[in-house]
Amino acid sequence: MAEVKAGIINITGYIGMELARLLHQHPKVKLTSVTGRSAVGQKVGEALPHLDDIKLTIKTELDKVDFVFSALPHGESAATVITMLEQGVKVVDVSADFRLKDATEYEQWYKIAHPAAKYLEEAVYGLTELNRDQVAAARLVANPGCYPTGAILALVPAVKAGLVEPDIVIDSKSGVSGAGRALSLTTHYAEVNENVSAYALEGHRHLPEMVQELKRLAAEPALSVTFLPHLIPMTRGILTSCYAKLKEGKLAGGKKGGEEVMKLYQDFYRGEPFVRVVSPPPQTKQTWGNNLCLIHPAVDSRTGRLIVVSCIDNLVKGGAGQAVQNMNLMLGFPETTGLDAPAVYP
Ligand SMILES: NC(=O)c1ccc[n+]([C@@H]2O[C@H](COP(=O)([O-])OP(=O)(O)OC[C@H]3O[C@@H](n4cnc5c(N)ncnc54)[C@H](OP(=O)(O)O)[C@@H]3O)[C@@H](O)[C@H]2O)c1
């Protein structure tokens, strides 16, 4: 295949610029066109000096390309995505616009009527490890949210095997880039530094996405999920801790139960290039800048609970990296193409 021309709608946000960084290193795809509302007419390197090697001018509209990433906010993304689809261009939408299958649920959580509900059925939820074949055949992929990526991957092996009771708690800690680049009081340095805060106790928008996907794969349909996100003083990364009561009699007691659950997870993710079942529990810095999701399952034998800890970089596996992973499948390239850089450490 001739070199694929790719475009990014909105390079000026954190996800857009991370997409540009990854595509610049991609051996099969050439980034040829970018938009960005606040920097139209500027060279990429003028607006984003760390991307000075990308010799493109930021425009209002994309030039003709073969593949598009939309990194717009939800609500804004859908119309642009549809225009691209209608021109015969495949799209990965990194916004939330096509993730939920139910337009009523979208309206309930995002407080706007869905801008393009007729495309919801067609859109494939791009959690690559769980929907690989559908992603490969799709022309529209809805890239998962950052929190759902780490949480769903952490829970699926246990939920699918019917190992846990349906009452699940998901506790996540996110770096500040998860909130995007736009200024807000809650993400000021002085508000975040040396501080940790819980938010969205009334329900975070990523919760219905987690429930939708876990229910689809669960051994039994009833699931009750509490999700509590926290903002912590770091730039990138999400650490998620999941807790659920183990069903009676599913695992051996004591240390053996922990070994059994570790083996279940290792078998589930065997051969996955971007999911590693690790011991000891992972740390966010081990995923800085790479496309990995690191997962550590354990059993608290005192309480009979399963504990699963996962780590991702919200901007890579939780956003731009997973989008490139999906693009690779949609274009028939090996899934790992252009995504093999190790983490930046320390
Ligand atoms: N941050 C993450 O960890 C993460 C992870 C997964 C998915 N996502 C999703 O990815 C998308 C982008 O997120 P982000 O973190 O990159 O956000 P961001 O840094 O705030 O960037 C969003 C950008 O969208 C542009 N924009 C805002 N309103 C617009 C409008 N009405 N029309 C056109 N452009 C508009 C702005 O560009 P200008 O500055 O040029 O005006 C803004 O910089 C969102 O849908 C988000 O939910 C984010």
The ligand as an SDF file (V2000), in Angstrom:
LIG
                    3D

 48 52  0  0  0  0  0  0  0  0999 V2000
   -6.8380   14.3620   27.9820 N   0  0  0  0  0  0  0  0  0  0  0  0
   -7.0310   13.0630   28.0330 C   0  0  0  0  0  0  0  0  0  0  0  0
   -6.4080   12.3580   28.8380 O   0  0  0  0  0  0  0  0  0  0  0  0
   -8.0180   12.4070   27.1060 C   0  0  0  0  0  0  0  0  0  0  0  0
   -8.0010   11.0200   27.0120 C   0  0  0  0  0  0  0  0  0  0  0  0
   -8.9060   10.3930   26.1530 C   0  0  0  0  0  0  0  0  0  0  0  0
   -9.7920   11.1490   25.4070 C   0  0  0  0  0  0  0  0  0  0  0  0
   -9.8040   12.4980   25.5290 N   0  0  0  0  0  0  0  0  0  0  0  0
  -10.7380   13.2460   24.6890 C   0  0  0  0  0  0  0  0  0  0  0  0
  -10.0010   13.8160   23.6180 O   0  0  0  0  0  0  0  0  0  0  0  0
  -10.5800   15.0630   23.2390 C   0  0  0  0  0  0  0  0  0  0  0  0
   -9.5360   16.1580   23.3580 C   0  0  0  0  0  0  0  0  0  0  0  0
   -9.1010   16.1910   24.6980 O   0  0  0  0  0  0  0  0  0  0  0  0
   -7.8330   17.0180   25.1450 P   0  0  0  0  0  0  0  0  0  0  0  0
   -7.4520   16.5210   26.4650 O   0  0  0  0  0  0  0  0  0  0  0  0
   -6.8520   17.0570   24.0490 O   0  0  0  0  0  0  0  0  0  0  0  0
   -8.5020   18.4470   25.3290 O   0  0  0  0  0  0  0  0  0  0  0  0
   -7.8210   19.8770   25.2950 P   0  0  0  0  0  0  0  0  0  0  0  0
   -6.3640   19.7760   25.5630 O   0  0  0  0  0  0  0  0  0  0  0  0
   -8.6430   20.7890   26.1340 O   0  0  0  0  0  0  0  0  0  0  0  0
   -8.0240   20.2590   23.8080 O   0  0  0  0  0  0  0  0  0  0  0  0
   -9.3040   20.5090   23.3390 C   0  0  0  0  0  0  0  0  0  0  0  0
   -9.1090   21.4530   22.2580 C   0  0  0  0  0  0  0  0  0  0  0  0
  -10.3130   21.4700   21.4870 O   0  0  0  0  0  0  0  0  0  0  0  0
  -10.3780   22.7030   20.8480 C   0  0  0  0  0  0  0  0  0  0  0  0
  -11.7330   23.1360   20.9170 N   0  0  0  0  0  0  0  0  0  0  0  0
  -12.4590   23.3910   22.0110 C   0  0  0  0  0  0  0  0  0  0  0  0
  -13.7030   23.7310   21.6670 N   0  0  0  0  0  0  0  0  0  0  0  0
  -13.7380   23.7060   20.3230 C   0  0  0  0  0  0  0  0  0  0  0  0
  -14.7350   23.9830   19.3830 C   0  0  0  0  0  0  0  0  0  0  0  0
  -15.9410   24.3870   19.7630 N   0  0  0  0  0  0  0  0  0  0  0  0
  -14.4480   23.8490   18.0780 N   0  0  0  0  0  0  0  0  0  0  0  0
  -13.2270   23.4730   17.6860 C   0  0  0  0  0  0  0  0  0  0  0  0
  -12.2270   23.2210   18.5460 N   0  0  0  0  0  0  0  0  0  0  0  0
  -12.4960   23.3210   19.8480 C   0  0  0  0  0  0  0  0  0  0  0  0
   -9.4820   23.6570   21.5670 C   0  0  0  0  0  0  0  0  0  0  0  0
   -8.5500   24.0340   20.6160 O   0  0  0  0  0  0  0  0  0  0  0  0
   -7.8920   25.4870   20.6600 P   0  0  0  0  0  0  0  0  0  0  0  0
   -7.0680   25.4780   21.8900 O   0  0  0  0  0  0  0  0  0  0  0  0
   -7.0660   25.5360   19.4300 O   0  0  0  0  0  0  0  0  0  0  0  0
   -9.0110   26.4740   20.6950 O   0  0  0  0  0  0  0  0  0  0  0  0
   -8.8660   22.8720   22.6950 C   0  0  0  0  0  0  0  0  0  0  0  0
   -7.4950   23.0750   22.8270 O   0  0  0  0  0  0  0  0  0  0  0  0
  -11.7750   15.2930   24.1670 C   0  0  0  0  0  0  0  0  0  0  0  0
  -12.9310   14.8590   23.5360 O   0  0  0  0  0  0  0  0  0  0  0  0
  -11.4340   14.4080   25.3600 C   0  0  0  0  0  0  0  0  0  0  0  0
  -12.5640   13.9860   26.0490 O   0  0  0  0  0  0  0  0  0  0  0  0
   -8.9180   13.1530   26.3540 C   0  0  0  0  0  0  0  0  0  0  0  0
  1  2  1  0
  2  3  2  0
  2  4  1  0
  4  5  1  0
  4 48  2  0
  5  6  2  0
  6  7  1  0
  7  8  2  0
  8  9  1  0
  8 48  1  0
  9 10  1  0
  9 46  1  0
 10 11  1  0
 11 12  1  0
 11 44  1  0
 12 13  1  0
 13 14  1  0
 14 15  2  0
 14 16  1  0
 14 17  1  0
 17 18  1  0
 18 19  2  0
 18 20  1  0
 18 21  1  0
 21 22  1  0
 22 23  1  0
 23 24  1  0
 23 42  1  0
 24 25  1  0
 25 26  1  0
 25 36  1  0
 26 27  1  0
 26 35  1  0
 27 28  2  0
 28 29  1  0
 29 30  1  0
 29 35  2  0
 30 31  1  0
 30 32  2  0
 32 33  1  0
 33 34  2  0
 34 35  1  0
 36 37  1  0
 36 42  1  0
 37 38  1  0
 38 39  2  0
 38 40  1  0
 38 41  1  0
 42 43  1  0
 44 45  1  0
 44 46  1  0
 46 47  1  0
M  CHG  2   8   1  16  -1
M  END
$$$$
